[in-house]
Amino acid sequence: MKNKGYRKLLFAALAGIILTAVFTTPILAAGLKKIVAVSKFDNKTNWRGKWDLDNGMADQLTDALIQSGQFVVLERQTLKDVFDEQALASSGATQKSKSARAGKLTSAQILVKGSITEYAQSSSGSDSGVSFKGFRIGGKKGEAHVGLIIRLIDTTTGEVLDSKRVEGKAKSGGLSLGGSVKGVGFGTKGFKKTPLGKATHKAIEEAVDFIADGLKGVPFQGRVIKVQGGTILISASAKTGASKGDKFTVFALGEELTDPETGELLGSDEEEIGTIKIVTVKERFSKAKAVGSVDGIKRGDIIRSN
């Protein structure tokens, strides 16, 4: 009996220690979010439907990346607006001080490029059925297959960091949706119920997982915005998941290096300046202080998370 009572007491004590640890251990921050941009997809299939797959697929991936909460995503339409503003500035129709600067498009660290390699739906069985609002609902069994190639590109060097083929497959479960797609848009609720819609969703989900895994080992990169005495303003912020105490190594960019034969940009010579630490986090920027002796930090220098 004594042993049983002792075991109960020991169990209760251990349980108390575990519960205390669970509820008192601070929740770790999700970490710094990489800033990514999604470009228009290349459609390498024979698809000739009513949907614009090039832009539609980019929109689907952009939305999925935003919903994941793991990235700061620059939307394709935003990029287009900036391009238009740059073109307007180049024409001389606007004041230079108020216009976007050509060559300073975004602060995106990673560009996501995609190619659509497969986009098809096959069917078999009876063709009997009824039509409703442009769709023919029949007895055919449908199977859809969507294949994508996703590339992660470093916007500083143009280097392809990683590449992977992702795919999605789906069946209609005995009913096929065919005929005209009039009134049904890519990515709409009606589209998502079709085999092609389900296959697209699966491929996009796999693409998001690949991007998240592929960027885990890539340090966050930002810029020095301004130096005010001993305070250094940086682009890491609450928006990018920065926290007080985060440390960054500062690099000064030197001469751009290009291949002498092809002219290809190989990157820039870098010089490590020192380490800084965030002391105040704002919504769009943070204030940092130097850790130890740091000289020569200036606007435009690169910061990378430690």
Summary of the structure (lengths in Angstrom):
residues: 306
radius of gyration: 26.1
end to end distance: 56.0
largest distance: 92.6
contacts: 879
relative contact order: 0.12
helix: 26%
strand: 37%
